Amino acid sequence: MEPIGTMIKEELERQERSVSWFARKLSCDRSNVYRLFQKHSIDTALLSRISVILNRDFFRELSGNLPSSIDKSNPQ
């Protein structure tokens, strides 16, 4: 599984959006966005905001990568 920061960067590029646009939407500095691209994990609240901004459900994609040994139908 690729790092979440890489997934976000690739989605931003796919949508042909600029880092400046994304930083404005996140209400942060461009330098923070570049740091975000390097992250292997991020806070779920931030990921939720990013999912809405980019209109992509990163949670579903990440949960699809869970090991098959986890019984998804029987939560503990």
HUNORZI-V470737 format. One line per field, one symbol per residue. ss: DSSP state (h for helix, s for strand, l for the rest). psi: psi as a letter, one per 40 degrees, with the letter a starting at -180 (. if undefined). burial: + if it has 24 or more other C-alpha atoms within 12 Angstrom, else -. Layout:
BEGIN
ss=???
psi=???
burial=???
END
This chain:
BEGIN
ss=lllhhhhhhhhhhhllllhhhhhhhhlllhhhhhhhhllllllhhhhhhhhhhhlllhhhhhhlllllllllllll
psi=hiidddddddddddefiidddddddefiiddddddddeidiiiddddddddddefhgddddddeeiieehgdegi.
burial=---++-+++-++------+--+---+------+--++---------+--++-++---++-----------------
END
